[in-house]
Amino acid sequence: MSSVYLYTDGACKGNPGVGGWGALLRYGSHEKELYGGETHTTNNRMELTAIIAGLSTLTRPCEVVICTDSQYVKNGMESWIHSWKRNGWQTASKKPVKNEDLWKQLDEQVKRHQVTWTWVKGHSGHPENERADALANLGVEDILNN
């Protein structure tokens, strides 16, 4: 099984506001950069979208190390999602899970791979996280300039 590193980030100018997402995939010496944006979104939606977009480019099952600066996404996938699914996509306080549509998409994408979740501190000089952040900001710029 191939080992892929997926570095992701989301950005939002205002929260909600114009947002962007970026993903850097690395397989051996090969790299692929992806980015996009939305006119009205949140930072958390962009964090989720970055990972979904990165995983959706993989054409076969892989070992994927996902590196994110989002505790929201990492904790959601490692801990909270199990209870949400058991509770019909409601939180412990019986409220609808925010971003349910994206959580469901991410859950489906993850099933295809062997995933390891890692957290990196954002804006701390981590080269790949900084690149994902720059890509996310390109997504914002594309929306603002069109």
C-alpha positions in Angstrom: 0.0 0.0 0.0 1.3 3.4 -1.0 2.2 6.0 1.8 0.9 9.5 1.1 1.3 12.6 3.3 -1.6 15.1 3.1 -1.0 18.5 4.5 -4.1 20.7 4.7 -5.3 24.1 5.9 -8.3 26.3 5.7 -8.6 30.1 5.7 -11.4 32.5 6.2 -11.6 36.3 5.9 -14.3 36.8 8.4 -15.9 33.8 10.0 -18.2 33.4 8.3 -16.8 35.1 5.2 -14.9 34.4 2.1 -12.9 31.2 2.6 -10.2 29.1 1.0 -8.7 25.7 1.4 -5.3 24.2 0.5 -3.9 20.7 0.3 -0.4 19.5 -0.4 -0.1 15.8 -1.2 3.3 14.1 -1.1 4.0 10.6 -2.4 7.8 9.9 -2.3 9.3 12.6 -4.4 6.0 13.5 -6.1 3.9 16.5 -4.9 0.5 17.8 -5.9 -1.0 21.1 -4.8 -4.7 21.8 -4.7 -6.7 24.8 -3.6 -10.1 26.4 -3.9 -12.5 28.7 -2.2 -16.1 29.7 -1.4 -17.8 33.1 -1.2 -19.6 32.5 2.1 -18.2 29.8 4.5 -16.5 29.2 7.8 -12.9 28.3 8.7 -14.0 24.9 9.9 -15.8 24.1 6.6 -12.6 25.0 4.8 -10.5 22.8 7.0 -12.8 19.9 6.3 -13.0 20.7 2.6 -9.2 20.7 2.2 -8.9 17.1 3.6 -11.9 15.9 1.5 -10.4 17.4 -1.7 -7.0 15.8 -1.0 -8.4 12.4 -0.3 -10.7 12.5 -3.3 -7.7 12.7 -5.6 -6.3 9.4 -4.5 -7.2 6.7 -7.1 -6.5 3.7 -4.9 -6.4 2.8 -1.2 -3.3 4.2 0.5 -1.8 4.7 3.9 -2.4 8.4 4.4 -0.9 10.6 7.1 -3.1 13.6 7.4 -1.3 16.6 8.9 -3.7 19.4 10.0 -3.5 22.4 12.3 -7.2 21.9 13.1 -8.0 20.3 16.4 -11.6 20.5 15.4 -11.1 18.1 12.5 -8.6 15.8 14.2 -10.8 15.5 17.4 -13.9 15.1 15.3 -12.5 12.2 13.3 -10.7 10.5 16.2 -13.3 10.9 18.9 -16.6 12.8 18.3 -17.8 11.2 15.0 -18.5 7.8 16.6 -21.0 9.4 19.1 -22.5 11.6 16.4 -23.2 8.7 14.2 -24.7 6.6 17.1 -26.9 9.6 18.0 -28.2 10.2 14.5 -25.8 13.1 13.8 -26.7 15.0 17.0 -24.2 16.3 19.6 -24.3 15.1 23.2 -26.6 18.1 23.9 -29.1 16.8 21.2 -28.2 19.6 18.7 -27.5 18.9 15.0 -23.8 18.4 14.3 -22.5 21.5 12.5 -21.1 20.8 9.0 -22.8 17.4 9.0 -22.6 17.2 5.2 -18.8 17.6 5.2 -18.3 15.2 8.1 -20.3 12.5 6.2 -18.2 13.1 3.1 -15.0 12.9 5.0 -16.1 9.8 6.8 -16.7 8.1 3.4 -13.3 9.2 2.0 -11.5 7.9 5.1 -13.1 4.5 4.8 -11.1 3.9 1.6 -7.7 4.3 3.3 -5.6 3.6 6.4 -5.5 7.0 7.9 -3.3 8.4 10.7 -4.2 11.8 12.0 -1.5 14.2 13.1 -1.8 17.8 14.5 0.8 20.5 13.7 0.8 23.9 15.3 -0.4 26.4 12.7 1.8 29.4 11.8 4.8 28.0 13.6 7.2 27.5 10.6 6.2 24.0 9.7 7.1 24.1 6.0 4.3 21.9 4.6 1.7 23.5 6.9 2.9 26.9 5.8 2.5 25.8 2.1 -1.0 24.5 2.8 -1.8 27.9 4.4 -0.5 29.7 1.3 -2.6 27.5 -0.9 -5.7 28.2 1.2 -5.0 31.9 0.9 -4.8 31.5 -2.9 -8.2 30.0 -2.8 -9.4 33.2 -0.9 -7.7 35.4 -3.5 -9.3 33.6 -6.4 -12.8 34.3 -4.9 -12.0 37.9 -4.1 -10.6 38.6 -7.6 -13.5 37.0 -9.5 
